[in-house]
């Protein structure tokens, strides 16, 4: 089957999406940010509730938020006082999920030359999340606390739309659950209303392809492993 140019463009945007962990300082045009978010807003949501809210951070405000979180993250006593509001990962890991998690972690650390006993190096790499991996644009996503699990499913489609729309414009992203631990700092810095909870963050910009960490391409299951055709 021959794909049309439109199909090829959509497939390329989806399959070329990767989590980028080093960005160039190249500015992202305001018009591009607006268009990406406007396109993403066409994501489906149950009864058109559209549960997403986005805070776009650039310049001084992005640096202020990053600095405040870094101060807490690098102080063990402070960091211990910050906990996620919701469980992103399972409370008990089992195969095959724990195996995939470990593999992607060690694949990344191997590229960076970090061994298992280099805890400081791994912590420093994790800390780069809070600088949005030096991307010029940081996004913080929130949802009204009243919304339930279905709206979080809708939110995932919205986030995917952002990442695919960014790829269509030659830009890259990294979705970041790491921000959820420091939701209280984010709420204070962004003056979030009490009804909003932090879903995640996301870096947006132009990938620095000279950085070894951006050569990581994660493995995906073969279709036979996750699809069953029922006739």
N, C-alpha and C positions, 0 to 999 in steps of 0.2 A: 504494500500500500504506500503510495506516494503522498507525503504530507504537503499541505498547502503552505505558502509562506507564513500565513497567520498562525497555523498550527506549529510550525517550526519555531516561530518567535516566542510563543507561549511556552513550549517545551524547553526552549533554551533558557528562558528566564527562570523557570522552576529548577531545572537540573544544574544550572550554574550557581545557584544560591548556596553559599557556604557561610559558616560563622567565621568572620574575619576578626583577627585579634591584633592587628596593627594597621593603622590608617595614616595616610598622608595628611598634611595640614591643608590641603586644597579645599577652599570654601565650597559649600553646597549652596546653589542659588536658592533664594527664598521661594521663587516661583516653582522650583522643583519640589521643595518640601511640601508646598501647598498642594501641588498636583498629586503627589504620591499619596498624601493623606486623603485627598478628595476621592481619588480612585479607590483607595482601600475602604473608604466608607460605604462602598457598594457591597460589602460583605453581607451575607445573609444573617439574619437574627430572628429568633422566634417572635412572631407577631410584630416584627419591625421595631423591637425595643431599642436596638442600637446602643448597647450598654457601655461603649467605650468612651474614654476621655483621655486626651493626650496633652502632655506638657512638653513643649519643644524648648530645649536648653542650648544656648550658644554663648560664646564669649565669657564675660565675667560671671554670670549666674551659673554656668556649667562648672567653671573652675571653683566657685564657692561651694557648690554642692559636693564636688569631688573632694575638696580639701576637708570638709566637715566629716565626710564618711571615712576618709583615710585616717584622720586623727583618731577616730573611734576604732577602726579596724586594726591599726598598728599598736593599740594599747590593749593588752589582753583583758585587763580589768573592765575597761569600757566595753570591749567587744562582747564580753560575757553577759552584759546587760541588754543586749539587743538580740531579739529572737524573731523569726519569721511569723507572720500572722496566719499563714496557711501552709499546709504540707505539700510541697511541690513533688517530692519524691516519696516512695513507699517507706513506711516505718520499719519494715523488715524486707531486706533484699533477698531475692532468690534468682536462680538461673532461669532464663538466659540474660536477664536485665542487668544483673550485677557484672556479668562477664563483659557485656558491651560497654558498660560504664567504665570499668577498669581499663579496657583496651583503649578507648578514646583518650582517657587521661594519660596513660603511659605512652601512647603514640605521640601525644603533644609534648610531654616532658622529654621524651627521647630526642625529638627534633631540637629542643632547646638545650639539650645536654644536661638535663636535670636528672640525677639519680634518686633512688628511693630514700636515701638518707639525707638528701639535701632539702630539709623541711623549709629552711629559710628561703631558698630559691623558689620552691613551689608556692609559698605564701606570697612572695613578691610578684610572681606571675598572676596569682589570683587577684592581688590588689589592683592589677591593671584594669580589671573590670570597672573599678570605681573612677577611673579617668576616662571611661568609655573607650579604652584602648587608643586614646589620643584622637579619636574621631572629632571633627569640628561640630557635629550635631549629636546631642544626646536626647533621647526620648524617654519620658517616664509615663507609664500607663496606669490608670486607676479605674476602679469600678465601684459603683454604689454598693455598699454593704448589704443592701436589701436584696440584691440579685442572687439567684441560686445557680446550681451547677450547669443548667442549660445555657445560661448567659455566659458562663466561662467558656463553654464550647464555642459559642458565637464569637467570643473574644479571640480565640485561637485563629479563627478564619480571618478576622480583621488583621491580626498580626502577620499572618502569612501573606495577605494581600499587600501589606506595606513592603515586605521583603521582596516579593516578586515584582512589584511596581518599581522598586529601587533598582533591581537588576535590569529592568527594561530601559532604564535611563543610564546604565553604565555605573551605577553606584552599588555599594555593598553595605551589609549590615551585620550585626551580631546581637541576637536576642539574649538578654541577661537576667536570669532569675537571681543572680547574686545580690541585686539591689534590695530584694525583699527583706533581708535580715535587718536592714537599716531604715525601715519604713518610718520610724519616728523622726529620724533626722530629716528624711525627705519631706515628711509632712510639715515639719517646722520650717525648712528652707523654702518650700513652695507654698506655704500657708494653705495646705489642703483643708477643705471643710471636713468636719468630723465623720461625715457619712461615706467618705471615700477611702478605699483601701488600695495599696500599691499592688499591682499585678506583676510588673516586671519593668526592666529598662531595656533600651536598645541603642546601640551605636549605629550611626549613619554617616557614610562618607565614601572616600575613594580608597580602595585597598592599597597598602604599600606592599607590592609584590616582591620587593627585595628582602622582606623579612621571612625567615625560615618557617615561622609558625603558620604563615598563610599558605604554605604548601601542603598542609594537612587536608586530606580528602577522606572523610569518614566512610566506612563500609556501609552498605545497605543490603538488606535481605533480598534474596531472589524471590520473584513473585510466587514461586511454588511454596515458599516458606510461610507466606501470610495470606494466601488467597485459596479459597476452595470454591470451585464452580459446582453449583447444585442444579441439576436438571430434573 
